[in-house]
């Protein structure tokens, strides 16, 4: 009986660690994608356009980039 209990504890602990690593990896991927999409949006700024138009354009580019990567903007 004690061996069975020990195996359960090890199994549950292993699952918890694997789950936290997967969550951390997914968050890291999202952060990297956000940085890439923000840089892409900033690079789209046109000096000849007004601030409002540039902001709308950057928002659209950021949103599209995030959706293309499979994340919510």
The 8 nearest C-alpha neighbors of each residue, nearest first, counted from 0:
[[1, 3, 2, 4, 5, 6, 7, 8],
 [2, 0, 4, 3, 5, 6, 7, 8],
 [3, 1, 5, 4, 0, 6, 7, 8],
 [4, 2, 6, 0, 5, 1, 7, 8],
 [3, 5, 1, 7, 2, 6, 8, 0],
 [4, 6, 2, 8, 7, 3, 1, 9],
 [7, 5, 9, 3, 4, 8, 10, 2],
 [8, 6, 10, 4, 5, 9, 11, 3],
 [7, 9, 5, 11, 6, 10, 12, 4],
 [10, 8, 12, 6, 7, 11, 13, 5],
 [9, 11, 7, 13, 12, 8, 6, 14],
 [12, 10, 14, 8, 13, 9, 7, 15],
 [11, 13, 9, 15, 10, 14, 8, 16],
 [14, 12, 10, 16, 15, 11, 9, 17],
 [13, 15, 17, 11, 12, 16, 18, 10],
 [16, 14, 12, 18, 13, 17, 11, 19],
 [15, 17, 13, 19, 18, 14, 20, 12],
 [18, 16, 14, 20, 19, 15, 13, 21],
 [17, 19, 15, 21, 16, 20, 14, 22],
 [18, 20, 22, 16, 21, 17, 23, 15],
 [21, 19, 23, 17, 22, 18, 24, 16],
 [20, 22, 24, 18, 19, 23, 25, 17],
 [23, 21, 19, 25, 20, 24, 26, 18],
 [22, 24, 20, 26, 21, 25, 19, 27],
 [23, 25, 27, 21, 26, 22, 20, 28],
 [26, 24, 28, 22, 27, 23, 21, 29],
 [27, 25, 29, 23, 28, 24, 30, 22],
 [26, 28, 24, 30, 25, 29, 23, 31],
 [29, 27, 25, 31, 26, 30, 32, 24],
 [30, 28, 26, 32, 27, 31, 33, 25],
 [29, 31, 33, 27, 32, 28, 26, 34],
 [32, 30, 28, 34, 33, 29, 27, 35],
 [31, 33, 29, 35, 30, 34, 36, 28],
 [34, 32, 30, 36, 31, 35, 37, 29],
 [35, 33, 37, 31, 32, 36, 38, 30],
 [34, 36, 32, 38, 33, 37, 39, 31],
 [35, 37, 39, 33, 61, 38, 34, 64],
 [38, 36, 40, 34, 39, 35, 33, 61],
 [37, 39, 41, 35, 36, 40, 42, 34],
 [38, 40, 36, 42, 37, 41, 35, 43],
 [39, 41, 57, 37, 43, 42, 38, 61],
 [42, 40, 38, 43, 39, 44, 37, 57],
 [41, 43, 39, 40, 44, 38, 45, 37],
 [42, 44, 40, 41, 45, 39, 57, 56],
 [45, 43, 42, 53, 41, 46, 57, 40],
 [44, 46, 47, 48, 43, 53, 49, 42],
 [47, 45, 48, 44, 49, 53, 50, 43],
 [48, 46, 45, 49, 44, 53, 50, 52],
 [49, 47, 46, 45, 52, 53, 50, 44],
 [48, 50, 52, 51, 53, 47, 46, 45],
 [49, 51, 53, 52, 54, 48, 55, 46],
 [52, 50, 54, 53, 49, 55, 48, 56],
 [51, 53, 55, 49, 54, 50, 56, 48],
 [54, 52, 56, 50, 51, 55, 44, 57],
 [53, 55, 57, 51, 56, 52, 50, 58],
 [56, 54, 58, 52, 53, 57, 59, 51],
 [55, 57, 53, 59, 54, 58, 52, 60],
 [58, 56, 40, 54, 60, 59, 55, 53],
 [59, 57, 55, 61, 56, 60, 62, 54],
 [58, 60, 62, 56, 57, 61, 63, 55],
 [59, 61, 57, 63, 40, 62, 58, 64],
 [62, 60, 64, 58, 36, 40, 63, 59],
 [63, 61, 59, 72, 65, 64, 60, 58],
 [62, 64, 66, 60, 61, 65, 67, 59],
 [63, 65, 67, 61, 62, 66, 36, 60],
 [66, 64, 68, 62, 70, 72, 67, 63],
 [65, 67, 69, 63, 68, 70, 64, 71],
 [66, 68, 64, 69, 65, 63, 70, 62],
 [67, 69, 65, 66, 70, 64, 32, 63],
 [70, 68, 66, 67, 65, 71, 64, 72],
 [71, 69, 65, 66, 68, 72, 29, 67],
 [70, 72, 66, 65, 69, 62, 68, 29],
 [71, 62, 65, 70, 66, 61, 63, 33]]
